[in-house]
Amino acid sequence: MAAIAAVTIRAAMLAVVSEVPAGAVASYGDVARLAGFPRHSRQVGVALREAGEGVPWHRIVNHEGRISRRGLDGHDDLQRYLLEAEGIVFDAQGRVSLLQYRWRAAR
């Protein structure tokens, strides 16, 4: 039963991520809250690791507007590249302005 609930939670989170438009970002916490599971932002990361093609995983940043480090797999640089290609600007500390770029869902 817990496995079914986890799949449902992740599906809801990926549905929210899929709504984030180009040129905008959302935090892990934003996604969890909008999916109906506030305080489950870590599950957003799990869902994104399992996401298939077509899910704009790169538009999700941490609560500081930073790219969450994943290790040496190269996705950190790729995420920044994809965001910059959509017109998102990073400051000197590697942050995205959430005031400027945060997606405001019409929910």
C-alpha positions in Angstrom: 0.0 0.0 0.0 2.8 2.4 0.8 4.3 1.8 -2.7 1.1 2.8 -4.3 0.9 6.0 -2.2 4.5 6.9 -3.2 3.7 6.4 -6.9 0.7 8.6 -6.5 2.6 11.3 -4.7 5.4 11.3 -7.3 2.9 11.4 -10.2 1.2 14.5 -8.6 4.6 16.2 -8.2 5.6 15.4 -11.8 2.3 16.8 -13.0 3.1 20.1 -11.3 6.6 20.2 -12.6 5.2 19.7 -16.1 3.2 22.9 -15.8 6.3 25.1 -15.0 6.7 27.2 -18.2 9.9 28.0 -20.0 11.6 31.1 -18.5 10.3 30.3 -15.0 11.4 28.2 -12.0 9.8 26.7 -9.0 11.4 25.4 -5.8 11.1 21.9 -4.5 8.9 23.2 -1.8 6.6 25.0 -4.3 6.1 21.8 -6.2 5.4 19.7 -3.1 2.8 22.3 -1.9 1.1 22.6 -5.2 0.9 18.9 -5.5 -0.9 18.7 -2.2 2.0 17.4 -0.2 3.5 20.3 1.7 6.6 19.6 3.7 7.5 16.7 1.3 10.0 18.7 -0.9 12.6 15.9 -0.7 10.1 13.6 -2.5 10.2 16.1 -5.4 13.8 15.2 -5.9 13.0 11.5 -5.9 10.2 12.1 -8.4 12.5 14.1 -10.7 15.1 11.3 -10.7 12.4 9.0 -12.0 11.0 11.4 -14.5 10.9 10.5 -18.1 11.6 12.7 -21.1 9.4 15.8 -21.5 9.4 16.7 -17.8 11.2 20.0 -17.4 13.2 18.9 -14.4 15.7 21.7 -15.0 13.2 24.4 -13.9 13.2 23.2 -10.3 15.7 24.9 -7.9 16.2 24.9 -4.1 14.6 27.5 -1.8 17.6 29.8 -2.2 17.2 29.8 -6.0 20.3 27.6 -6.4 20.8 24.5 -8.4 20.9 21.5 -6.0 24.2 19.7 -6.3 23.9 16.1 -7.6 27.6 15.1 -7.6 29.8 14.6 -10.6 27.2 13.5 -13.2 27.3 16.8 -15.1 23.6 17.6 -14.6 24.5 20.7 -12.5 26.1 22.4 -15.5 23.4 21.1 -17.8 20.7 22.5 -15.6 22.3 26.0 -15.5 22.8 25.8 -19.3 19.2 24.9 -19.9 17.9 27.7 -17.6 20.2 30.3 -19.2 19.0 29.2 -22.6 15.4 30.0 -21.5 16.6 33.5 -20.5 17.0 32.9 -16.7 19.9 34.9 -15.3 22.1 33.8 -12.3 23.7 36.2 -10.0 27.4 36.1 -9.0 26.6 33.6 -6.2 24.9 31.2 -8.6 21.4 32.0 -7.6 18.3 32.7 -9.6 16.1 35.5 -8.3 13.0 33.8 -7.1 11.3 37.3 -6.9 11.8 37.6 -10.7 11.6 34.1 -12.0 9.4 32.1 -9.6 6.4 30.6 -11.3 3.1 31.6 -9.8 0.6 28.7 -10.5 -3.0 29.7 -11.2 -4.3 27.3 -8.6 
